[in-house]
Amino acid sequence: MQKKPYVLGPRRPNSSNPGARRPDRNNASKDPYAINERIHAREVRLVGDNVETGIYPIAQALKIAEEQGLDLIEISPTAEPPVCKILDYQKFLYQQKKRQKEQKAKATKVVVKEIRFGPQTDDHDYSFKLK
């Protein structure tokens, strides 16, 4: 009985290859906020410094952002209608990281110290170690 040589066949993209690139899923998972064309609401509430606050259709909001050369960022997707801001996306991410770092630094850290006592420990020794 003669063995058949093993021949590699053509790979099917994205089926069983876990390392295959999936651009839509990878980009969506990296970005915590929906920006520009990834916003799927019909109307959005625009807020910000350089924009008149109000409710706009998504096409008009995108047009305003494009005219200013900035990105339309969905700040609060659960609101009705979703709240969006017109900013530079990289600058916005930098500000968010900076804000999180400040909050982390302000958080109080609880330190628990352990003290061992033997059976012959007196009240004075206890109070001294407690201080």
Buried (B, 14 or more C-beta within 10 A) or exposed (E): EEEEEEEEEEEEEEEEEEEEEEEEEEEEEEEEBBBBEEBEBEEBBBBBEEBEEEEBEBEEBBEBBEEBEBBBBBBBBEEEBBBBBBBEBEEBBEEEEEEEEEEEEEEEEEEEEEEEEEEEEEEEEEEEEEE
